[in-house]
Amino acid sequence: MGYGGFGGFGGGNMQQLMRQAQKMQQDMQRARAELDAREFTSSVGGGAVEIKMLGNRTLKSLKIKPEVIDPEDVEMLEDLVSSAINDILAKIDIAEKETIPQIPGM
């Protein structure tokens, strides 16, 4: 019993698979760099708190309107800031899933 078409164990196919893997890695690195440099914005409380963050999750700016700074209600301001942070991180996560090529099985 011979193994027919399996001689050499597909040397040409292996080279093609390696090229495809290298291209996928380059595409992923390029997509990651583009996402990392992209700026995201979150505004909550009718613009009371605004956050700008890069896709690599580096905070660029945090703006708080003076009228929401109430020493008697610090919790409201904390809630607004937390909400803005959670919103912007969710936006980045969605963009990451849409932008970065996914590898099957990972």
C-alpha positions in Angstrom: 0.0 0.0 0.0 1.4 3.3 -1.1 0.5 6.7 0.2 0.2 8.2 -3.3 0.0 12.0 -3.2 1.6 12.3 0.2 5.2 12.2 -1.0 7.4 15.0 0.4 4.6 15.8 2.9 3.4 18.9 1.0 6.6 21.0 1.0 5.0 23.6 -1.3 1.9 23.8 0.8 3.9 24.3 3.9 5.7 27.3 2.4 2.4 28.8 1.3 0.9 28.3 4.8 4.0 30.0 6.3 3.5 33.0 3.9 -0.1 33.2 4.8 0.7 33.1 8.5 3.3 35.9 8.1 0.8 38.0 6.2 -1.8 37.5 8.8 0.7 38.5 11.5 1.6 41.6 9.6 -2.1 42.5 9.0 -2.7 42.0 12.8 0.2 44.3 13.7 -0.9 47.0 11.3 -4.5 46.8 12.5 -3.3 46.9 16.1 -1.1 50.0 15.4 -4.0 51.8 13.7 -6.4 51.0 16.6 -3.8 52.0 19.2 -3.5 55.5 17.5 -7.2 56.0 17.0 -8.9 58.5 19.4 -12.2 57.6 21.1 -14.5 60.0 23.0 -17.2 59.4 25.6 -19.5 62.1 26.9 -22.0 61.5 29.7 -24.4 63.5 31.8 -25.3 65.8 28.9 -21.6 66.6 28.4 -20.9 67.1 32.1 -18.0 64.6 31.8 -16.0 64.0 28.6 -13.2 61.6 28.2 -10.8 61.1 25.3 -8.7 58.0 25.1 -6.5 56.3 22.5 -7.2 52.8 21.4 -4.3 51.6 23.4 -6.2 52.8 26.4 -4.0 55.8 27.1 -6.1 58.7 28.6 -5.7 61.8 26.5 -8.1 64.1 28.4 -10.7 64.3 31.1 -13.0 67.3 31.1 -15.5 68.0 33.9 -17.9 70.9 33.7 -17.6 73.1 36.8 -21.3 73.1 37.5 -21.2 69.3 38.2 -18.6 69.7 40.9 -20.7 69.7 44.0 -18.9 69.1 47.3 -22.2 68.0 48.7 -22.7 65.3 46.0 -19.3 63.8 45.3 -20.9 60.4 44.5 -22.7 61.9 41.5 -19.4 63.0 40.0 -17.8 59.7 40.7 -20.7 57.9 39.0 -20.4 60.2 35.9 -16.6 59.6 35.6 -17.1 55.8 36.1 -19.8 55.7 33.5 -17.7 57.6 31.0 -14.7 55.3 31.6 -16.8 52.2 31.2 -18.5 53.6 28.0 -15.2 54.5 26.4 -13.6 51.1 27.2 -16.6 49.3 25.7 -16.3 51.4 22.5 -12.6 50.4 22.3 -13.4 46.7 22.9 -16.0 46.8 20.1 -13.6 48.5 17.7 -10.9 46.0 18.6 -13.2 43.1 17.7 -14.2 44.8 14.4 -10.6 45.9 13.5 -8.2 43.2 14.6 -8.3 40.0 12.5 -9.4 37.1 14.6 -7.4 33.9 14.6 -9.6 30.8 14.7 -9.3 28.9 17.9 -8.0 31.8 19.9 
